Amino acid sequence: MKKMILKVTIPLLALTLAGCNTNNQKDTKTSSSVKTEKKQQSSTKKAKNSSSKNASASASSNVSSSQPATSSSSAASSSSTTPSQPTTEPRIVTLNSALNRTLGHVLLPQKDGLGQGSDKLNARYTGNSANFTVYYSVGNSAKPLNDPSLQNETPYATLTKKTYGSAAQAQAAINYHPASDQQGLPSVDLGHNIQGYVDSGAGQRYLYWNEGKWSLAVHAAAVNGEDPTATAKSIVELLEKYYLPAPNTLAAGEFEVSGQKKLTWQDGNTTYTLAGPSAETIIAMAASMR
């Protein structure tokens, strides 16, 4: 009886063990399948992400590369459609070039003294490089230098150059008033710490003052009720704005209250004179002499 029980028990144990092995194989296969599926899903996701990133980068690159081309094209279009603006030089420059071609290189005003300038500025001259007079005028139209019709235009300013045999002769031609001549005369405050001196007599009034190598004088007709003070003060203000040419030795400014204003200065054996009815015009022109 013992032997039979043993025989039955062994086959049952074998069957039990066989069943366990089968289940383990199924679990192992299932686990392996799951892992494989997860790997495949992960690979698929990575592939999708990689594809998405590449597509995005490609799109971004395309947009980026297209933008400079658009800007360049726009700039080129703008450049091609913008008309070039012609540059017109001031009339005084044109006239100076013409004067230099005929007289050689001579000192000339670089400003016309008219504030905003004029595109109808004209000029004519007489003389040669050593002795000449230039007449500046404004007409109805711009005309060539020395056009015959310019003799009918009234000049608003004239520039005269005179050459002497020596510097002493040129100096003697300057109507200079030294400060020592003004001693004892009544004084007038002209502003900017400048004192003027009034000399009156025979129905005339002269107001004198000095600045550097320049002597300045304003003449007023007292018989006509003119007073030189207001004109003198305005000239002092102008000389704070403009710098007159520095003469070698002497220079003089002579101003009529109701007439011509004149500036004369020495340069070696040569004198230059700018004259006209407007003090500011001739002062501005003289300050621009080059």
C-alpha positions in Angstrom: 0.0 0.0 0.0 2.8 2.5 0.7 4.3 1.9 -2.7 1.1 2.8 -4.5 0.6 6.1 -2.7 4.2 7.1 -3.6 3.5 6.4 -7.3 0.4 8.5 -7.3 1.9 11.4 -5.4 4.9 11.7 -7.8 2.8 12.1 -10.9 0.6 14.7 -9.2 3.7 16.7 -8.2 5.0 16.5 -11.7 1.7 17.8 -13.1 1.8 20.6 -10.6 5.3 21.6 -11.5 4.5 21.4 -15.2 1.5 23.7 -14.7 3.7 26.3 -12.8 6.3 26.2 -15.6 3.6 26.8 -18.2 2.2 29.8 -16.2 5.7 31.2 -15.8 6.4 30.9 -19.5 3.1 32.7 -20.2 4.0 35.5 -17.7 7.4 35.8 -19.2 6.1 36.0 -22.7 3.4 38.5 -21.7 6.0 40.7 -19.9 8.4 40.6 -22.8 5.5 41.5 -25.2 4.5 44.4 -23.0 8.1 45.7 -22.9 8.5 45.3 -26.6 5.2 47.2 -27.2 6.3 50.0 -24.8 9.6 50.3 -26.6 7.8 50.5 -30.0 5.5 53.1 -28.6 8.4 55.1 -27.2 10.3 54.8 -30.5 7.2 56.0 -32.3 6.7 59.0 -30.0 10.4 59.9 -30.4 10.1 59.6 -34.1 7.0 61.8 -34.1 8.6 64.4 -31.8 11.8 64.4 -33.9 9.8 64.8 -37.0 7.7 67.6 -35.4 10.9 69.4 -34.2 12.5 69.1 -37.6 9.4 70.4 -39.3 9.2 73.3 -36.9 12.9 74.1 -37.3 12.6 73.9 -41.1 9.6 76.3 -41.0 11.4 78.7 -38.7 14.5 78.6 -41.0 12.3 79.3 -44.0 10.6 82.2 -42.3 13.9 83.6 -41.0 15.6 83.2 -44.4 12.7 84.9 -46.2 12.7 88.0 -43.9 16.0 89.5 -44.9 15.1 88.9 -48.6 11.9 90.8 -48.0 13.7 93.7 -46.3 16.4 93.8 -48.9 13.8 93.8 -51.6 11.8 96.5 -49.9 15.0 98.6 -49.4 15.9 98.1 -53.1 12.4 99.0 -54.1 12.5 102.1 -51.9 15.9 103.1 -53.3 14.8 102.6 -56.9 11.6 104.6 -56.4 13.1 107.5 -54.4 14.2 110.3 -56.9 17.6 111.9 -56.3 17.3 115.5 -55.1 19.4 117.9 -57.2 21.7 120.1 -55.1 21.7 123.8 -55.9 24.6 125.8 -54.6 23.9 129.4 -53.3 24.1 132.1 -55.9 27.0 133.8 -54.0 29.1 130.7 -54.5 28.3 130.6 -58.2 29.2 134.2 -58.6 32.4 133.9 -56.6 33.5 131.0 -58.8 32.9 133.2 -61.9 34.8 136.1 -60.3 37.7 133.9 -59.4 37.9 132.6 -63.0 38.2 136.2 -64.3 40.1 138.0 -61.5 42.1 135.1 -60.1 41.9 134.1 -56.5 40.8 137.2 -54.6 39.2 137.8 -51.2 35.4 137.8 -51.6 32.4 137.6 -49.2 31.0 134.1 -48.8 27.7 135.4 -47.5 25.4 137.8 -49.5 24.3 139.5 -46.3 20.6 139.0 -47.1 19.8 136.6 -44.2 18.1 133.8 -46.1 20.0 134.5 -49.2 18.5 135.1 -52.7 18.4 132.9 -55.8 18.1 136.1 -57.8 21.4 137.5 -56.6 23.5 139.2 -59.3 26.9 140.7 -59.6 28.9 142.8 -62.0 32.5 144.1 -61.6 34.9 146.6 -63.0 38.7 146.6 -62.8 41.3 143.8 -62.4 42.7 141.6 -59.7 44.7 144.5 -58.0 41.9 147.1 -58.2 38.3 146.3 -58.6 34.8 147.0 -57.5 32.0 144.3 -57.3 28.4 145.5 -57.4 25.9 143.2 -55.7 22.2 143.5 -56.6 19.0 141.5 -56.5 16.9 141.5 -59.7 13.9 139.7 -61.2 16.0 136.8 -62.3 19.5 135.3 -61.9 21.8 136.5 -64.6 25.4 135.7 -65.6 28.2 137.7 -64.1 28.6 141.1 -65.8 25.4 140.7 -67.8 24.9 144.1 -69.6 21.4 144.5 -68.1 22.8 144.5 -64.5 23.8 148.2 -64.9 20.1 149.0 -64.5 19.9 147.2 -61.1 20.6 149.2 -58.0 23.4 147.6 -55.9 22.6 146.9 -52.2 26.3 146.5 -51.5 29.7 147.2 -53.2 33.1 145.6 -52.5 36.1 147.7 -53.5 39.8 146.5 -53.5 42.6 149.1 -53.9 46.3 148.4 -54.1 48.8 151.1 -53.1 52.5 151.4 -53.5 53.2 150.7 -49.9 51.6 149.7 -46.6 52.1 153.2 -45.3 50.1 154.6 -48.2 47.3 152.0 -47.6 47.3 152.9 -43.9 47.0 156.7 -44.7 43.8 155.9 -46.7 42.0 154.6 -43.6 39.9 157.3 -41.9 40.9 156.1 -38.4 40.0 158.0 -35.2 42.3 157.2 -32.3 40.8 157.0 -28.8 43.0 159.9 -27.7 41.0 162.2 -29.9 37.9 161.5 -27.8 39.2 162.8 -24.5 37.1 165.4 -22.8 34.0 164.6 -24.9 30.6 163.6 -23.3 30.4 159.8 -23.0 27.5 157.5 -23.8 27.0 153.9 -22.6 26.6 151.8 -25.7 26.4 148.5 -23.8 28.8 145.5 -23.4 31.1 147.7 -21.4 31.7 150.0 -24.3 31.7 153.8 -24.0 31.0 156.1 -26.9 31.9 159.8 -27.1 29.8 162.5 -28.7 31.1 165.4 -30.7 28.5 168.0 -31.6 28.7 171.2 -33.5 27.4 173.1 -36.6 24.2 171.1 -36.6 26.1 167.7 -36.8 26.7 165.0 -34.2 29.4 162.3 -34.3 29.5 159.4 -31.9 32.9 157.7 -31.7 34.2 154.5 -30.1 37.0 151.9 -30.6 37.0 148.2 -30.6 40.4 146.5 -31.1 42.1 148.0 -34.2 38.8 149.3 -35.4 37.6 152.9 -34.9 33.9 153.4 -35.4 31.8 156.5 -35.9 28.1 157.3 -36.4 27.1 160.6 -38.0 23.8 162.2 -37.5 22.3 165.4 -38.8 21.2 167.2 -35.7 19.5 169.8 -37.9 17.2 167.0 -39.1 16.6 165.8 -35.5 18.8 162.8 -35.9 20.5 161.2 -32.9 23.5 158.8 -33.4 23.0 156.9 -30.1 20.4 154.3 -31.3 22.4 153.5 -34.4 25.6 153.2 -32.4 24.0 150.8 -29.9 22.6 148.6 -32.7 26.1 148.4 -34.3 27.6 147.4 -31.0 25.1 144.5 -30.8 25.9 143.4 -34.3 29.6 143.3 -33.5 28.9 140.9 -30.7 27.3 138.6 -33.3 29.8 139.0 -36.2 33.6 139.2 -36.2 35.0 141.8 -38.5 38.2 141.1 -40.4 41.4 141.7 -38.3 43.4 144.4 -40.1 47.2 144.4 -40.3 47.2 147.8 -38.6 44.1 150.0 -38.9 40.4 149.7 -39.8 37.5 152.1 -39.7 33.7 151.9 -39.7 31.7 154.9 -40.8 27.9 154.9 -40.5 25.4 157.5 -41.6 22.2 157.4 -39.7 20.1 158.0 -42.8 22.6 157.0 -45.5 25.6 154.8 -46.5 27.4 152.5 -44.1 31.0 151.7 -44.8 33.7 149.4 -43.5 37.4 149.8 -44.6 40.4 147.8 -43.5 44.0 147.4 -44.4 45.8 144.2 -45.6 49.4 145.1 -46.3 49.5 147.6 -49.2 45.8 146.8 -50.0 42.6 148.2 -48.6 39.1 146.6 -48.8 35.9 148.5 -48.5 32.3 147.2 -48.1 29.6 149.8 -48.4 25.8 149.8 -48.5 22.6 151.2 -46.9 22.3 148.4 -44.3 24.8 148.1 -41.5 23.9 144.5 -40.8 24.3 143.5 -44.5 27.8 144.9 -44.9 29.0 143.7 -41.5 27.8 140.1 -42.3 29.4 140.2 -45.7 32.7 141.6 -44.2 32.7 138.9 -41.5 32.5 136.2 -44.2 35.4 137.5 -46.4 37.7 134.6 -47.5 
